[in-house]
């Protein structure tokens, strides 16, 4: 029986995170033949996922890079193509680590460095990777790119503003690239995520904050990395071939408040 991603090769930035790891495993289950796992600081989780993917018959490679540096972002794509011969899918999950003191700081008190960091990684870093992937996908006249935004980048919020600025840029880039790359048969879509149960986000909250945040969504719970991974599989699969330039909101109904 055919699987949704049979024969595909993918590069996942931020693959050592929980959503990235879950996505890599879903790709392996759905028949991807090769997955490049990008990490910047945490090689251990990437190596664990490599072993688990290989048990399912999917080849993989772990690649270290600071994608905020354009040359390293470019090398990431080159190494992926050198290993697997092509690149069918790019999933951009890499982001600047959550820092509570910056998230809840008054906007006017943020330093220039605190303002820049989310832009350098979440927005520009992933843009550099996309730039490097475009020529590879254009040669094949086919490709799928998934970018990660945020529900509060759509609705607005009074905290985490530097992060939301970067994520709003991602959503604008999605539409622009979809127009730009459509003639090359390359689909570009984004996911706007609500509160997902990961150590890097909800793991920093107090019990009271967790309860309050979960209650804000219509479903009254956090999402899981596995649920987001399945959404990404859909956007990479043939099922989404006529969808491009869209932001799919995966937030359990948070934005309907």
C-alpha positions in Angstrom: 0.0 0.0 0.0 1.4 3.4 -1.0 2.1 5.9 1.7 1.7 9.7 1.5 5.4 10.6 1.2 6.7 7.5 -0.7 10.1 8.3 -2.2 10.3 11.9 -0.9 13.5 13.7 0.4 13.0 16.4 3.0 15.1 18.9 5.0 13.7 19.9 8.4 15.2 22.9 10.2 15.0 22.8 13.9 14.6 19.1 13.8 16.0 18.5 17.3 12.9 20.1 18.8 9.8 18.1 19.7 7.8 19.2 16.7 10.7 18.6 14.4 11.3 15.2 15.9 7.7 14.3 15.5 7.7 15.5 11.9 10.7 13.4 11.0 9.1 10.3 12.5 5.8 11.0 10.6 7.8 11.4 7.4 9.5 8.0 8.0 6.1 6.3 8.7 4.7 7.8 5.5 7.5 6.5 3.3 10.1 9.3 2.9 13.4 7.8 1.7 15.6 10.5 3.1 15.3 13.2 5.8 18.0 15.7 6.7 17.7 16.8 10.3 19.1 20.3 11.1 20.1 21.2 14.6 22.2 24.1 16.1 22.9 23.1 19.7 21.3 19.7 20.5 22.8 16.9 18.4 21.6 14.2 20.8 17.9 14.4 19.9 18.7 14.5 16.2 20.8 11.3 16.5 18.0 9.5 18.4 15.5 10.4 15.7 18.0 9.1 13.0 18.1 5.7 14.7 14.3 5.5 14.9 13.9 6.5 11.3 16.4 3.9 10.1 14.3 1.3 11.9 11.5 2.3 9.7 13.6 2.1 6.6 14.3 5.9 6.1 17.8 7.1 5.6 18.8 10.3 7.4 21.6 12.7 8.2 22.1 15.1 11.1 23.5 18.5 10.1 24.7 21.3 12.4 24.2 24.8 11.3 23.5 28.3 12.5 21.0 29.3 9.9 21.2 33.0 10.9 24.5 32.9 9.0 23.6 32.7 5.2 26.7 30.6 4.3 25.8 27.9 6.9 22.1 27.9 5.7 23.4 27.4 2.1 25.7 24.5 3.2 22.8 22.8 4.9 20.9 22.5 1.6 24.1 21.5 -0.3 24.8 18.7 2.1 21.3 17.5 1.9 21.4 17.3 -1.9 24.9 15.7 -1.8 23.6 12.9 0.4 20.2 12.2 -1.2 20.6 13.7 -4.8 17.6 16.0 -4.5 15.3 17.9 -2.3 11.5 17.6 -2.5 10.3 19.2 0.7 11.6 21.9 3.1 10.0 22.3 6.5 11.3 25.4 8.4 10.8 24.8 12.1 13.9 26.5 13.5 13.3 29.3 15.9 15.0 31.4 18.5 14.7 29.7 22.0 12.0 30.9 24.3 13.3 33.2 27.0 10.8 34.1 29.6 12.3 37.4 30.7 12.3 38.7 27.1 8.8 37.3 26.4 7.2 39.2 29.3 9.4 42.3 29.1 7.8 45.7 28.3 8.3 46.3 24.6 10.0 49.6 25.1 12.5 48.0 27.4 13.7 45.4 25.0 17.3 45.8 23.9 18.2 46.0 20.2 19.7 42.5 20.6 16.5 41.1 22.1 14.5 42.6 19.2 16.9 41.2 16.6 17.3 37.6 17.7 13.9 36.3 16.7 14.2 38.1 13.4 17.6 36.7 12.7 16.6 33.0 13.3 12.8 32.7 12.8 12.5 35.0 9.8 15.8 35.6 8.2 17.4 32.3 9.0 14.6 30.3 7.5 14.5 32.7 4.5 18.2 32.0 3.9 17.5 28.2 3.8 14.6 28.8 1.4 16.8 30.9 -0.9 19.2 28.0 -1.1 16.5 25.4 -1.7 14.8 27.2 -4.5 17.3 26.5 -7.3 17.3 22.8 -6.4 13.5 22.6 -6.5 13.3 24.6 -9.7 15.4 22.1 -11.5 12.9 19.4 -10.8 10.0 21.8 -11.4 8.3 20.7 -8.2 8.6 21.2 -4.5 6.8 21.9 -1.2 7.8 24.4 1.4 6.2 24.7 4.8 6.9 27.7 7.1 5.8 28.1 10.7 4.0 31.2 11.9 2.0 31.8 15.1 -1.7 32.4 15.9 -0.9 35.6 17.9 0.9 36.9 14.8 -2.6 37.0 13.3 -4.6 38.1 16.4 -2.0 40.3 18.2 -0.9 40.0 21.8 0.7 42.2 24.4 3.6 39.9 25.1 6.3 38.3 23.0 6.1 41.1 20.6 9.6 40.7 19.0 8.7 37.0 18.3 5.4 38.0 16.8 7.0 40.5 14.5 9.2 37.7 13.1 6.2 35.3 12.8 4.2 38.0 11.0 7.0 38.3 8.6 6.9 34.6 8.0 3.2 34.8 7.0 3.9 37.7 4.6 6.8 35.7 3.1 4.5 32.7 2.6 2.2 34.7 0.3 5.0 36.4 -1.5 6.9 33.2 -2.2 3.8 31.4 -3.2 3.2 34.0 -6.0 6.9 34.0 -6.9 7.3 30.3 -7.1 3.9 29.2 -8.4 5.1 29.2 -12.0 7.8 26.7 -11.0 5.2 24.4 -9.5 6.6 25.0 -5.9 3.9 25.2 -3.2 4.5 27.4 -0.2 2.2 27.3 2.8 2.4 28.2 6.5 1.0 26.9 9.7 0.0 29.4 12.4 0.4 27.5 15.6 -1.4 28.0 18.9 -0.1 26.5 22.2 1.7 23.2 21.6 2.8 21.0 24.4 6.6 21.1 24.3 9.3 21.6 26.8 10.5 24.8 25.1 7.1 26.5 25.4 4.5 25.2 27.9 7.4 23.6 29.9 8.3 27.1 31.2 4.8 27.9 32.6 3.6 27.6 36.1 0.6 25.3 36.8 -1.7 28.3 36.9 -0.4 29.7 33.7 -0.8 26.3 32.0 -4.4 26.0 33.1 -5.3 29.5 31.9 -3.5 29.2 28.6 -5.1 25.8 27.8 -8.5 27.2 28.6 -8.2 30.0 26.0 -8.6 27.5 23.1 -12.0 26.3 22.1 -10.8 22.7 22.6 -9.6 23.6 26.1 -6.2 21.8 25.7 -2.8 22.2 24.2 -2.0 20.7 20.8 0.6 18.0 20.5 3.7 17.8 18.3 2.3 14.7 16.6 -0.8 16.7 15.6 1.3 19.4 14.0 3.5 16.8 12.3 0.4 15.3 10.6 -0.6 18.7 9.4 2.9 19.1 7.9 2.6 15.7 6.2 -0.6 16.8 4.6 1.0 20.0 3.2 3.9 18.1 1.8 1.8 15.3 0.3 0.0 15.2 -3.1 -3.2 15.9 -1.2 -2.2 19.6 -1.0 -1.1 20.0 -4.6 -3.7 22.8 -5.3 -3.0 24.7 -2.0 -0.4 27.4 -1.9 0.0 30.8 -0.3 -2.2 29.8 2.6 -1.8 30.1 6.4 -3.5 27.1 8.1 -4.4 27.9 11.7 -3.7 25.0 14.0 -4.6 26.4 17.4 -7.5 24.4 18.8 -9.8 27.4 18.3 -7.7 30.0 20.1 -8.2 32.6 17.4 -12.0 32.5 17.7 -11.9 34.2 21.2 
